[in-house]
Amino acid sequence: MTIFKKVFIILIVSGLFLAGQVQTSRAADYSSEIPLRLKTGMITEAEFPEKIANVTKSISSESLQIETLGNRMFLLPRENLDSQIYVVTQDNVSYCLHLIMDEAQAPSRIKITKPHEAENDEKSSDIVNTVELMKALLTGRQPPGAVSSKLHPQEIFNNAKLRISINEVYEFSNNLKALCLTFENLTRKPVVIPIEHIELPGLLAISVDSQILEARPQDTTKKNSAYTVKAYMVVEGLAQ
């Protein structure tokens, strides 16, 4: 588990642990519709392969605020909606995003990637779907095809303010790993986990159950677990 500890130390020192949720989405082809789950009042960032040239939407700014910066788009829904937006990047590739409200599984960041070449399609179909894998983790189910290694909670980071422990690791045959983590607030003040950018080689998705860690109570034996939060990470190519 040494490599996990090193990776998380890098994340914490860089301030990258302050991330919400990250997911990846890949269209079957450029004209296919890409589902994007949103949550009312929460900003979701969509990152495209190239710089954004144009965004077309059919819904008012009072209902949905959109800002762009380079190859990133930030969406803030003000109310429940079901709509489509069209994005064209500078390499003249068009993307159709289907906006879906989902209070439980909305990511705070999604990476939009270009499709694989046609000759790789058959091979790609055998690879674990990252979104489905994350759904399984969020609902407490063991992902299909995974070998589970349940651990006695192993502390991988502690700076007297935040403790991170690994509880379980799911391994797949395609060098993919899913980590089940616990973030714990060690202070008497609430900690807000804001949406930040994550730049970790091989990181495909990260999700936390809540973006707020409540203050640690003086009596931790009471049934108040709001000072801890479950987190899930999907990583590709991470050696153990």
C-alpha positions as a Markdown table, in Angstrom:
| # | Residue | x | y | z |
|---|---|---|---|---|
| 1 | Met | 0.0 | 0.0 | 0.0 |
| 2 | Thr | 3.0 | 2.3 | 0.0 |
| 3 | Ile | 2.3 | 3.7 | -3.4 |
| 4 | Phe | -1.3 | 4.6 | -2.3 |
| 5 | Lys | 0.2 | 6.6 | 0.6 |
| 6 | Lys | 2.7 | 8.4 | -1.6 |
| 7 | Val | -0.1 | 9.3 | -4.1 |
| 8 | Phe | -2.3 | 10.7 | -1.4 |
| 9 | Ile | 0.5 | 12.7 | 0.2 |
| 10 | Ile | 1.1 | 14.3 | -3.2 |
| 11 | Leu | -2.6 | 15.1 | -3.5 |
| 12 | Ile | -2.9 | 16.7 | 0.0 |
| 13 | Val | 0.3 | 18.7 | -0.3 |
| 14 | Ser | -0.9 | 20.1 | -3.6 |
| 15 | Gly | -4.3 | 20.9 | -2.2 |
| 16 | Leu | -5.9 | 18.5 | -4.6 |
| 17 | Phe | -7.8 | 16.5 | -2.0 |
| 18 | Leu | -10.3 | 19.4 | -1.9 |
| 19 | Ala | -12.2 | 17.9 | -4.8 |
| 20 | Gly | -15.8 | 17.0 | -5.2 |
| 21 | Gln | -16.6 | 14.3 | -7.7 |
| 22 | Val | -15.0 | 13.5 | -11.0 |
| 23 | Gln | -16.3 | 11.3 | -13.7 |
| 24 | Thr | -15.4 | 10.6 | -17.3 |
| 25 | Ser | -17.7 | 10.3 | -20.2 |
| 26 | Arg | -17.0 | 9.0 | -23.7 |
| 27 | Ala | -19.4 | 9.4 | -26.6 |
| 28 | Ala | -19.8 | 6.4 | -29.0 |
| 29 | Asp | -19.4 | 9.0 | -31.8 |
| 30 | Tyr | -19.3 | 12.7 | -32.2 |
| 31 | Ser | -23.0 | 13.0 | -32.8 |
| 32 | Ser | -24.1 | 10.8 | -29.9 |
| 33 | Glu | -25.8 | 12.3 | -26.8 |
| 34 | Ile | -23.7 | 12.5 | -23.6 |
| 35 | Pro | -25.7 | 12.4 | -20.4 |
| 36 | Leu | -24.6 | 15.0 | -17.8 |
| 37 | Arg | -26.0 | 14.7 | -14.3 |
| 38 | Leu | -26.5 | 18.0 | -12.4 |
| 39 | Lys | -27.7 | 19.0 | -9.0 |
| 40 | Thr | -29.7 | 22.1 | -8.3 |
| 41 | Gly | -27.4 | 24.8 | -6.7 |
| 42 | Met | -24.2 | 22.9 | -7.3 |
| 43 | Ile | -21.6 | 23.8 | -9.9 |
| 44 | Thr | -20.5 | 21.1 | -12.3 |
| 45 | Glu | -17.4 | 21.4 | -14.5 |
| 46 | Ala | -17.2 | 19.7 | -17.9 |
| 47 | Glu | -13.8 | 19.5 | -19.4 |
| 48 | Phe | -13.4 | 19.0 | -23.1 |
| 49 | Pro | -10.4 | 17.7 | -25.1 |
| 50 | Glu | -10.0 | 21.1 | -26.9 |
| 51 | Lys | -10.8 | 24.7 | -26.3 |
| 52 | Ile | -14.5 | 25.5 | -26.4 |
| 53 | Ala | -15.5 | 27.7 | -29.4 |
| 54 | Asn | -19.3 | 27.9 | -29.1 |
| 55 | Val | -22.1 | 26.8 | -26.7 |
| 56 | Thr | -25.8 | 26.7 | -27.8 |
| 57 | Lys | -28.6 | 26.2 | -25.3 |
| 58 | Ser | -32.4 | 26.5 | -25.4 |
| 59 | Ile | -32.9 | 27.3 | -21.7 |
| 60 | Ser | -32.8 | 30.7 | -20.0 |
| 61 | Ser | -29.8 | 31.9 | -17.9 |
| 62 | Glu | -32.2 | 32.2 | -14.9 |
| 63 | Ser | -32.6 | 28.5 | -15.0 |
| 64 | Leu | -29.1 | 27.5 | -16.0 |
| 65 | Gln | -25.9 | 29.6 | -15.7 |
| 66 | Ile | -23.0 | 28.6 | -18.0 |
| 67 | Glu | -19.5 | 30.0 | -18.1 |
| 68 | Thr | -16.6 | 28.8 | -20.2 |
| 69 | Leu | -12.8 | 29.1 | -19.7 |
| 70 | Gly | -10.6 | 27.5 | -22.3 |
| 71 | Asn | -11.6 | 23.9 | -22.6 |
| 72 | Arg | -13.7 | 24.0 | -19.4 |
| 73 | Met | -17.4 | 24.7 | -19.0 |
| 74 | Phe | -19.0 | 25.4 | -15.7 |
| 75 | Leu | -22.8 | 24.8 | -15.2 |
| 76 | Leu | -24.9 | 25.9 | -12.3 |
| 77 | Pro | -28.6 | 24.9 | -12.5 |
| 78 | Arg | -30.9 | 27.1 | -10.5 |
| 79 | Glu | -33.9 | 24.8 | -10.8 |
| 80 | Asn | -34.9 | 21.3 | -12.0 |
| 81 | Leu | -34.5 | 20.9 | -15.7 |
| 82 | Asp | -34.2 | 18.4 | -18.6 |
| 83 | Ser | -32.6 | 20.0 | -21.6 |
| 84 | Gln | -29.8 | 19.7 | -24.1 |
| 85 | Ile | -26.8 | 21.9 | -24.9 |
| 86 | Tyr | -24.5 | 21.8 | -27.9 |
| 87 | Val | -20.8 | 22.5 | -27.6 |
| 88 | Val | -18.4 | 23.0 | -30.5 |
| 89 | Thr | -14.7 | 22.9 | -29.8 |
| 90 | Gln | -12.0 | 24.7 | -31.9 |
| 91 | Asp | -11.1 | 21.4 | -33.7 |
| 92 | Asn | -14.7 | 21.6 | -35.1 |
| 93 | Val | -16.0 | 18.7 | -33.1 |
| 94 | Ser | -19.6 | 18.9 | -31.9 |
| 95 | Tyr | -20.9 | 17.5 | -28.6 |
| 96 | Cys | -24.5 | 17.2 | -27.5 |
| 97 | Leu | -25.0 | 17.1 | -23.7 |
| 98 | His | -28.2 | 15.9 | -22.2 |
| 99 | Leu | -28.7 | 17.6 | -18.9 |
| 100 | Ile | -30.3 | 15.4 | -16.3 |
| 101 | Met | -31.1 | 16.4 | -12.7 |
| 102 | Asp | -29.8 | 13.8 | -10.2 |
| 103 | Glu | -29.6 | 14.9 | -6.6 |
| 104 | Ala | -27.8 | 11.7 | -5.5 |
| 105 | Gln | -25.2 | 10.9 | -8.2 |
| 106 | Ala | -24.4 | 14.2 | -9.8 |
| 107 | Pro | -20.6 | 14.7 | -10.3 |
| 108 | Ser | -18.9 | 18.0 | -9.6 |
| 109 | Arg | -16.6 | 17.4 | -12.6 |
| 110 | Ile | -16.8 | 15.4 | -15.7 |
| 111 | Lys | -14.2 | 14.8 | -18.5 |
| 112 | Ile | -15.6 | 14.6 | -22.0 |
| 113 | Thr | -13.2 | 12.5 | -24.1 |
| 114 | Lys | -13.0 | 11.7 | -27.8 |
| 115 | Pro | -14.1 | 8.3 | -28.9 |
| 116 | His | -11.6 | 5.5 | -29.6 |
| 117 | Glu | -10.7 | 4.6 | -33.1 |
| 118 | Ala | -13.1 | 2.1 | -34.8 |
| 119 | Glu | -10.6 | -0.7 | -34.6 |
| 120 | Asn | -10.5 | -0.4 | -30.8 |
| 121 | Asp | -14.2 | -0.4 | -30.3 |
| 122 | Glu | -14.5 | -4.1 | -29.7 |
| 123 | Lys | -11.6 | -4.1 | -27.2 |
| 124 | Ser | -13.1 | -1.0 | -25.5 |
| 125 | Ser | -16.4 | -2.8 | -24.9 |
| 126 | Asp | -14.7 | -5.2 | -22.6 |
| 127 | Ile | -13.3 | -2.5 | -20.4 |
| 128 | Val | -15.1 | -1.7 | -17.1 |
| 129 | Asn | -17.4 | 1.3 | -17.6 |
| 130 | Thr | -16.2 | 3.9 | -15.1 |
| 131 | Val | -19.6 | 5.5 | -14.6 |
| 132 | Glu | -21.3 | 2.1 | -13.9 |
| 133 | Leu | -18.4 | 1.2 | -11.6 |
| 134 | Met | -18.9 | 4.4 | -9.6 |
| 135 | Lys | -22.6 | 3.8 | -9.3 |
| 136 | Ala | -21.9 | 0.4 | -7.9 |
| 137 | Leu | -19.5 | 1.9 | -5.3 |
| 138 | Leu | -22.0 | 4.6 | -4.3 |
| 139 | Thr | -24.8 | 2.1 | -3.8 |
| 140 | Gly | -22.6 | -0.3 | -1.7 |
| 141 | Arg | -22.4 | -3.1 | -4.3 |
| 142 | Gln | -19.3 | -5.0 | -5.3 |
| 143 | Pro | -18.5 | -4.1 | -8.9 |
| 144 | Pro | -18.9 | -7.1 | -11.3 |
| 145 | Gly | -15.6 | -8.7 | -12.2 |
| 146 | Ala | -13.7 | -7.2 | -9.3 |
| 147 | Val | -11.5 | -8.9 | -6.7 |
| 148 | Ser | -12.1 | -7.3 | -3.3 |
| 149 | Ser | -9.4 | -6.8 | -0.7 |
| 150 | Lys | -11.1 | -5.7 | 2.5 |
| 151 | Leu | -8.6 | -4.0 | 4.8 |
| 152 | His | -8.5 | -3.0 | 8.5 |
| 153 | Pro | -8.8 | 0.8 | 8.0 |
| 154 | Gln | -5.3 | 1.8 | 6.9 |
| 155 | Glu | -4.4 | 5.4 | 7.5 |
| 156 | Ile | -2.6 | 6.9 | 4.5 |
| 157 | Phe | -2.7 | 10.6 | 5.5 |
| 158 | Asn | -2.9 | 12.5 | 8.8 |
| 159 | Asn | -2.0 | 16.2 | 9.2 |
| 160 | Ala | -3.8 | 16.7 | 12.6 |
| 161 | Lys | -6.7 | 18.3 | 10.6 |
| 162 | Leu | -7.7 | 15.6 | 8.2 |
| 163 | Arg | -7.3 | 11.8 | 8.3 |
| 164 | Ile | -7.7 | 9.6 | 5.2 |
| 165 | Ser | -8.0 | 5.9 | 5.4 |
| 166 | Ile | -8.4 | 3.1 | 2.8 |
| 167 | Asn | -11.1 | 0.6 | 3.8 |
| 168 | Glu | -11.3 | -1.6 | 0.7 |
| 169 | Val | -9.7 | -2.0 | -2.7 |
| 170 | Tyr | -11.3 | -3.5 | -5.8 |
| 171 | Glu | -9.0 | -4.8 | -8.5 |
| 172 | Phe | -9.8 | -5.6 | -12.1 |
| 173 | Ser | -7.9 | -7.5 | -14.8 |
| 174 | Asn | -7.4 | -4.4 | -16.9 |
| 175 | Asn | -5.1 | -2.8 | -14.3 |
| 176 | Leu | -8.0 | -0.7 | -12.9 |
| 177 | Lys | -8.4 | -0.2 | -9.2 |
| 178 | Ala | -11.3 | 1.2 | -7.2 |
| 179 | Leu | -10.5 | 2.5 | -3.7 |
| 180 | Cys | -13.0 | 2.9 | -0.9 |
| 181 | Leu | -11.8 | 5.7 | 1.5 |
| 182 | Thr | -12.9 | 7.5 | 4.6 |
| 183 | Phe | -12.2 | 11.2 | 5.1 |
| 184 | Glu | -12.3 | 12.3 | 8.8 |
| 185 | Asn | -12.3 | 15.8 | 10.2 |
| 186 | Leu | -10.0 | 15.9 | 13.2 |
| 187 | Thr | -10.8 | 19.5 | 14.2 |
| 188 | Arg | -13.6 | 21.2 | 16.1 |
| 189 | Lys | -14.5 | 23.3 | 13.1 |
| 190 | Pro | -16.5 | 22.2 | 10.0 |
| 191 | Val | -14.5 | 21.6 | 6.9 |
| 192 | Val | -16.0 | 22.4 | 3.5 |
| 193 | Ile | -14.7 | 20.3 | 0.6 |
| 194 | Pro | -15.0 | 22.6 | -2.4 |
| 195 | Ile | -14.9 | 21.7 | -6.1 |
| 196 | Glu | -11.3 | 21.8 | -7.3 |
| 197 | His | -9.3 | 20.5 | -10.2 |
| 198 | Ile | -7.6 | 17.1 | -9.9 |
| 199 | Glu | -4.5 | 16.3 | -12.0 |
| 200 | Leu | -3.5 | 12.8 | -11.0 |
| 201 | Pro | -2.1 | 10.4 | -13.6 |
| 202 | Gly | -4.5 | 7.5 | -14.1 |
| 203 | Leu | -7.3 | 9.1 | -12.1 |
| 204 | Leu | -10.6 | 8.3 | -13.8 |
| 205 | Ala | -13.2 | 9.2 | -11.2 |
| 206 | Ile | -13.5 | 10.4 | -7.6 |
| 207 | Ser | -16.7 | 10.9 | -5.6 |
| 208 | Val | -17.5 | 11.9 | -2.0 |
| 209 | Asp | -20.8 | 11.3 | -0.2 |
| 210 | Ser | -20.9 | 14.9 | 1.1 |
| 211 | Gln | -18.9 | 18.1 | 0.5 |
| 212 | Ile | -19.1 | 19.1 | 4.1 |
| 213 | Leu | -17.3 | 17.5 | 7.1 |
| 214 | Glu | -19.0 | 18.7 | 10.3 |
| 215 | Ala | -16.9 | 19.6 | 13.4 |
| 216 | Arg | -15.6 | 16.6 | 15.3 |
| 217 | Pro | -17.7 | 16.1 | 18.5 |
| 218 | Gln | -16.0 | 15.9 | 21.9 |
| 219 | Asp | -17.7 | 12.5 | 22.4 |
| 220 | Thr | -17.1 | 10.5 | 19.3 |
| 221 | Thr | -19.0 | 7.5 | 20.7 |
| 222 | Lys | -22.3 | 9.2 | 20.0 |
| 223 | Lys | -24.0 | 8.3 | 16.8 |
| 224 | Asn | -22.9 | 11.4 | 14.9 |
| 225 | Ser | -20.8 | 10.4 | 11.9 |
| 226 | Ala | -21.2 | 13.7 | 10.0 |
| 227 | Tyr | -17.5 | 14.5 | 10.8 |
| 228 | Thr | -16.5 | 11.6 | 8.5 |
| 229 | Val | -17.4 | 11.0 | 4.9 |
| 230 | Lys | -17.0 | 8.1 | 2.5 |
| 231 | Ala | -15.1 | 8.6 | -0.7 |
| 232 | Tyr | -14.5 | 6.5 | -3.8 |
| 233 | Met | -11.7 | 6.7 | -6.3 |
| 234 | Val | -11.2 | 4.8 | -9.6 |
| 235 | Val | -7.6 | 4.8 | -10.8 |
| 236 | Glu | -6.0 | 3.2 | -13.9 |
| 237 | Gly | -2.4 | 1.9 | -13.9 |
| 238 | Leu | -1.7 | 2.4 | -10.2 |
| 239 | Ala | 0.8 | -0.2 | -9.0 |
| 240 | Gln | 0.2 | -1.5 | -5.5 |
